[in-house]
Amino acid sequence: MVKKLTKHGNSLALVIDRPVLDLLKIDAETPLDISTDGTRLIIAPAEPAKARKQKFEAAQEWAHRRYGKTFEKLAK
């Protein structure tokens, strides 16, 4: 599907068709995560805050297990 951006005040907007919104269960209240891989714009429903926090804590624990001694040396 090829889309064009629409002028919205001083910004540009992307209009997403209803079938796509329904398929992804997105409505006007759904927070969206917008990112890029350097060449593409990636738009996806944002994970709930609790899931993001759990992922962050898991990554933090992994880094601490793997690099904890290095972190201690750097802190001195």
C-alpha positions as CSV (number, residue, x, y, z in Angstrom):
1,M,0.0,0.0,0.0
2,V,1.5,3.3,-1.0
3,K,0.4,6.4,0.9
4,K,1.1,10.1,0.7
5,L,1.5,12.4,3.7
6,T,-1.2,15.0,4.3
7,K,-0.6,18.6,5.4
8,H,-1.8,19.1,9.0
9,G,-1.1,22.6,10.3
10,N,2.7,23.0,10.2
11,S,3.2,19.2,10.2
12,L,2.5,16.3,8.0
13,A,0.2,13.4,8.9
14,L,-0.2,9.9,7.7
15,V,-3.8,8.7,7.4
16,I,-4.1,5.0,8.2
17,D,-7.0,3.2,6.6
18,R,-9.7,1.7,8.8
19,P,-9.1,-2.0,7.8
20,V,-5.5,-1.7,8.9
21,L,-6.5,0.0,12.2
22,D,-9.1,-2.7,12.8
23,L,-6.6,-5.5,12.0
24,L,-4.0,-4.1,14.5
25,K,-6.7,-3.1,17.0
26,I,-5.6,0.5,17.0
27,D,-7.9,3.4,17.8
28,A,-7.4,7.1,18.6
29,E,-6.4,6.3,22.1
30,T,-3.8,3.6,21.3
31,P,-0.2,4.8,22.1
32,L,2.1,4.2,19.1
33,D,5.8,3.4,19.1
34,I,7.5,5.1,16.2
35,S,11.0,4.1,15.3
36,T,13.3,3.6,12.3
37,D,15.9,1.2,11.1
38,G,17.6,3.9,9.2
39,T,15.7,3.5,6.0
40,R,12.2,2.7,7.0
41,L,9.6,4.3,9.4
42,I,8.2,1.6,11.8
43,I,4.9,2.3,13.5
44,A,3.5,-0.2,16.0
45,P,1.2,-0.2,19.0
46,A,3.3,0.6,22.0
47,E,3.8,-2.1,24.6
48,P,2.2,-1.5,27.9
49,A,4.4,0.4,30.4
50,K,4.6,-2.7,32.6
51,A,6.0,-4.9,29.8
52,R,8.5,-2.2,28.8
53,K,9.6,-1.9,32.5
54,Q,10.0,-5.7,32.7
55,K,12.1,-5.8,29.6
56,F,14.3,-3.0,30.8
57,E,14.8,-4.6,34.2
58,A,15.7,-7.9,32.6
59,A,18.3,-6.2,30.3
60,Q,19.6,-4.3,33.3
61,E,20.0,-7.6,35.3
62,W,21.7,-9.3,32.4
63,A,24.2,-6.4,32.0
64,H,24.9,-6.4,35.7
65,R,25.5,-10.2,35.7
66,R,27.8,-10.0,32.7
67,Y,29.6,-6.7,33.4
68,G,29.0,-6.1,37.1
69,K,32.7,-6.4,38.0
70,T,33.6,-4.0,35.2
71,F,31.0,-1.5,36.5
72,E,32.5,-1.7,40.0
73,K,36.0,-1.0,38.6
74,L,34.7,1.9,36.6
75,A,33.0,3.3,39.7
76,K,36.2,3.4,41.7
